[in-house]
Amino acid sequence: MTIHGRTALVTGSTSGIGRAAAETLAARGARVIITGRDPAKAEAVVAGIVSAGGSASAVIADLADPEGFAVLAGLDDVDILVNNAGYYRFVPTSMTDATLFEALSGANLRAPFFLGQALIPRMIERGGGSVVNVSTVAARVGTATSAAYGASKAGLESLTRAWAAEFGPSGVRVNAVAAGPTHTPGTDAFLPVLEALTAATPAGRPLRPEEVADAIAYLAEADYLHGASLVVDGGASAVAPSR
Ligand SMILES: NC(=O)c1ccc[n+]([C@@H]2O[C@H](COP(=O)([O-])OP(=O)(O)OC[C@H]3O[C@@H](n4cnc5c(N)ncnc54)[C@H](OP(=O)(O)O)[C@@H]3O)[C@@H](O)[C@H]2O)c1
């Protein structure tokens, strides 16, 4: 599927990985819908894309709020859905109360599920489309502080495979990118931790949002990929630590 001329909704595109994904898709000719909760950040992203010659508009919506969710679920011209908006907190199980657990699963699994439920049938009516779910290496590699976050993203990757079975035959491909530690506004305060986590990997450094965005764009247009989780972790899960 070519990206050029398609409409792409990128959730959480006012910042970080989502912003980079929107900019990359726009540079490849998509009309992008920027969305998040912060109008000023959304307008700044739109202005940057438009000044670079791209096409973008903004929809302000809180995915955790039923009214905000309904605005996004009501869009009727989405060809590419990037479920990127997410929530991460790294704490042990003993410090994960029901409120935090529900916030993690609500942002990382519930919102993508119901957004896809609303938008994918319209993609099928329009002749097909593509969904890319943004996951994490924490979905497959356990750590002592990632139980609830990792489980929510593992659910998202399971959803990816089930949707590939359910919607692939109707022309909507569904894939995921499992990103390693990425330096974004959301993780900026933890940069030394990201650097320590990635120092011994072949890449030797944290991801840049643009590098996750390249993987998202690839998955959006790779015609034969269905139900894949593309691991973009600088080789961390592929090789033994070397330094
Ligand atoms: N950074 C990493 O190391 C890393 C690694 C692997 C996977 N990931 C995943 O990548 C995704 C993006 O992470 P990031 O580091 O780029 O995050 P970030 O810089 O903190 O940005 C988060 C984005 O999500 C939006 N968002 C959050 N909650 C929302 C809500 N309830 N409703 C609507 N929008 C909401 C924010 O919008 P506003 O600010 O406008 O509200 C913002 O645009 C997440 O799903 C995360 O789990 C991140």
The ligand as an SDF file (V2000), in Angstrom:
LIG
                    3D

 48 52  0  0  0  0  0  0  0  0999 V2000
    9.9920    6.1120   24.8980 N   0  0  0  0  0  0  0  0  0  0  0  0
   10.2860    4.8120   24.9870 C   0  0  0  0  0  0  0  0  0  0  0  0
   11.3660    4.4010   25.4870 O   0  0  0  0  0  0  0  0  0  0  0  0
    9.3210    3.7940   24.4270 C   0  0  0  0  0  0  0  0  0  0  0  0
    9.7950    2.5040   24.1490 C   0  0  0  0  0  0  0  0  0  0  0  0
    8.9130    1.5630   23.6360 C   0  0  0  0  0  0  0  0  0  0  0  0
    7.5850    1.9040   23.4030 C   0  0  0  0  0  0  0  0  0  0  0  0
    7.1460    3.1430   23.6940 N   0  0  0  0  0  0  0  0  0  0  0  0
    5.7400    3.4640   23.4380 C   0  0  0  0  0  0  0  0  0  0  0  0
    5.7030    4.4940   22.4720 O   0  0  0  0  0  0  0  0  0  0  0  0
    4.5430    5.2890   22.6800 C   0  0  0  0  0  0  0  0  0  0  0  0
    4.9490    6.7580   22.7300 C   0  0  0  0  0  0  0  0  0  0  0  0
    5.9120    6.9450   23.7470 O   0  0  0  0  0  0  0  0  0  0  0  0
    6.7430    8.3300   23.8510 P   0  0  0  0  0  0  0  0  0  0  0  0
    7.9180    8.0530   24.7050 O   0  0  0  0  0  0  0  0  0  0  0  0
    6.9080    8.9130   22.4950 O   0  0  0  0  0  0  0  0  0  0  0  0
    5.6940    9.2050   24.7040 O   0  0  0  0  0  0  0  0  0  0  0  0
    5.6150   10.7680   25.0300 P   0  0  0  0  0  0  0  0  0  0  0  0
    6.7670   11.5350   24.4810 O   0  0  0  0  0  0  0  0  0  0  0  0
    5.3380   10.8610   26.4930 O   0  0  0  0  0  0  0  0  0  0  0  0
    4.2880   11.1750   24.2310 O   0  0  0  0  0  0  0  0  0  0  0  0
    3.0820   10.5690   24.5710 C   0  0  0  0  0  0  0  0  0  0  0  0
    2.0360   11.0040   23.5700 C   0  0  0  0  0  0  0  0  0  0  0  0
    0.8030   10.3190   23.8780 O   0  0  0  0  0  0  0  0  0  0  0  0
   -0.2290   11.2860   24.0640 C   0  0  0  0  0  0  0  0  0  0  0  0
   -1.1460   10.7930   25.0660 N   0  0  0  0  0  0  0  0  0  0  0  0
   -0.8450   10.2390   26.2710 C   0  0  0  0  0  0  0  0  0  0  0  0
   -1.9670    9.9370   26.9360 N   0  0  0  0  0  0  0  0  0  0  0  0
   -3.0060   10.3210   26.1510 C   0  0  0  0  0  0  0  0  0  0  0  0
   -4.4100   10.2990   26.2980 C   0  0  0  0  0  0  0  0  0  0  0  0
   -4.9970    9.8320   27.4070 N   0  0  0  0  0  0  0  0  0  0  0  0
   -5.1630   10.7590   25.2820 N   0  0  0  0  0  0  0  0  0  0  0  0
   -4.6100   11.2460   24.1660 C   0  0  0  0  0  0  0  0  0  0  0  0
   -3.2650   11.3140   23.9730 N   0  0  0  0  0  0  0  0  0  0  0  0
   -2.4890   10.8660   24.9680 C   0  0  0  0  0  0  0  0  0  0  0  0
    0.4880   12.5640   24.4640 C   0  0  0  0  0  0  0  0  0  0  0  0
   -0.3100   13.6700   24.0950 O   0  0  0  0  0  0  0  0  0  0  0  0
   -0.4250   15.0280   24.9770 P   0  0  0  0  0  0  0  0  0  0  0  0
    0.9000   15.2820   25.6090 O   0  0  0  0  0  0  0  0  0  0  0  0
   -0.8070   16.0660   23.9480 O   0  0  0  0  0  0  0  0  0  0  0  0
   -1.5050   14.7700   25.9400 O   0  0  0  0  0  0  0  0  0  0  0  0
    1.7460   12.4780   23.6180 C   0  0  0  0  0  0  0  0  0  0  0  0
    1.4940   12.9320   22.3000 O   0  0  0  0  0  0  0  0  0  0  0  0
    3.8730    4.7600   23.9380 C   0  0  0  0  0  0  0  0  0  0  0  0
    2.8310    3.8820   23.5880 O   0  0  0  0  0  0  0  0  0  0  0  0
    4.9850    3.9910   24.6340 C   0  0  0  0  0  0  0  0  0  0  0  0
    4.4980    2.9610   25.4570 O   0  0  0  0  0  0  0  0  0  0  0  0
    7.9940    4.1090   24.1940 C   0  0  0  0  0  0  0  0  0  0  0  0
  1  2  1  0
  2  3  2  0
  2  4  1  0
  4  5  1  0
  4 48  2  0
  5  6  2  0
  6  7  1  0
  7  8  2  0
  8  9  1  0
  8 48  1  0
  9 10  1  0
  9 46  1  0
 10 11  1  0
 11 12  1  0
 11 44  1  0
 12 13  1  0
 13 14  1  0
 14 15  2  0
 14 16  1  0
 14 17  1  0
 17 18  1  0
 18 19  2  0
 18 20  1  0
 18 21  1  0
 21 22  1  0
 22 23  1  0
 23 24  1  0
 23 42  1  0
 24 25  1  0
 25 26  1  0
 25 36  1  0
 26 27  1  0
 26 35  1  0
 27 28  2  0
 28 29  1  0
 29 30  1  0
 29 35  2  0
 30 31  1  0
 30 32  2  0
 32 33  1  0
 33 34  2  0
 34 35  1  0
 36 37  1  0
 36 42  1  0
 37 38  1  0
 38 39  2  0
 38 40  1  0
 38 41  1  0
 42 43  1  0
 44 45  1  0
 44 46  1  0
 46 47  1  0
M  CHG  2   8   1  16  -1
M  END
$$$$
